[in-house]
Amino acid sequence: MTIRSMKQSDLTACSHILCSVYNNELWQCRWTLETAAAYLTDFFRMEKFVGFVAEENGEILGAIFGHEKIWWNNSEVFVEEMFITPAMQRKGYGSLLLRQMEGYVKEKHLAGMTLSTNRYAPAPNFYRKNGFVDCQHVLFMAKEL
């Protein structure tokens, strides 16, 4: 298994994986391949995009999408999206992708990584296991129209 920098040609495989991960009862999403591809392409085209894929024998098993975000004291990487194909989850691939992003952050002397996730899914425990902490001072807010 290898972790490498993402290429634009990886987006189709990533779109398929995103649909397989989130179109279920747990996440209750209804991604189409077209919307998934557009969603991931938006991240890929960001000026300070940082992304990696996990692959084995030429098959992409998962990916992490992020971007450098300027902050007043030191920039950070905001993780926009991360997923592993369902059959390969709980085998350490997600942790390896996070470690690759951590390596990028350290190499660039950035402050760290931030992300948001669904508190009612298994994802928060995964991130806590990988050293993330709940930020009591941050409130995620939304306005539906």
N, C-alpha and C positions, 0 to 999 in steps of 0.2 A: 504494500500500500504506500502511495506517495501523496504528498501535499505539494501543490504547485500553484503559481499565480494563475489567476483566471484569465481566459481569453474570450473574446466575443463569440467565438465558435462554440463555447461551452454553454451558452445561454439556452439553447434548445433543450439539452439534457437537463439543465437545472430547472427549466420550466416544467418538464415532466415530473421531476422529483417533487417540486413544490406542490403540484396538484395531488400527488399521491400521499404526501404528508398531511395536508390540511383539509382535503375534501373527505371528511369523516365526521362521526358523531361527536368526537372529542372537541375538535376545533370548529365544527359546523360552518365550514367555508364552502363556497361554490365557485372555485377558480375554473376558468376555461384555459386551455393552452394559450390562447391569444392574450387574455388578460394577464396571465402569469408571465408571458414573454415580455409584454409591455412594461409590467411592474419591475421586473428584474433589469430590463434594458435601461429604464430610468436611473436605477442605481449605478449600473455599469458606466453610464455616460456622465456621471457626476465628475466635476473637475478634479476632486481629490479622492477618487474611488480607490478602495483597497479591497481586493477579493482573492480568495483562494478556493481551490477545489480539492477534494479527496478523491483519488482514483485508484483502481486496482485493475490490472490487466487491461488498461485502456478504457475502462468503464467508470464514469463519474458516479460516485456514491453519495456525495454531499457537497455543500458549499457554504461559505460565509461571505456576506456582502457587507461592506462598511465604507466609511469615508472619514477622512481627517476633518475635524471640526475645530475651528479657531476658537479659543477661549481666552479670557483676559490674562491669565497667568501662564498658561501652557496649553497648547493644543492637545486634543485627545482623538481617539477613534470611536465613533459611534457605530455600533453594530446594528445594521438595518435589518438583516435577515440571516438566518442560519437554519439549515435543515440537512437531515441525513435520510436516505431512502429507508422506508419503514423496515424492510427485512434486515437492514444492517445497523439499526439503532441498538444502543446499549452494548456496543462492542468497542467503544473508545474513540470512534472516528470524530464525533463532535468535540471531544476534549482535545484531540490532535489539531483540529481546525482552530480552536481557541488558542492553543499554544503557538500555532503559526502566527496568528494575529498578535499575540503577546510579543513574539519575537520582533515583529515589525514595529510595534510600539516602542520597545526597548531600543532597537536600532536607530529609530528616528528621535529618540529622547523625548517622547511625548509623555503626557501626564498619566494616561491609562486608557481604559475602555469604559464606555457606558452603553446601555441598551434598555429597551423596554420589552416586556412580554406579558402574556396573559397570566394573571395571578392564580387562576383556577385550573390551569393545565399543569402537566408535570414539569414544564420548562423551568419554573423558578427553582425547584430543587436541583435540577441539573446545573444551573448557573451557580447556585450556592456551593454545590460540591466542587465547582471549578474556581472558587475563590471570590465570587461576586458577593456583595452584601446589599441588603435592602437599604436604600437611602431615605431615612426618615425626613430629611429636609426637602426632598423633591416630591412634588405633587403633580401627577399626570392628569391633565384636564382635557375635556373635549366638549364640543358644542355641536349637536346634531341639528341640521336644518331641513 
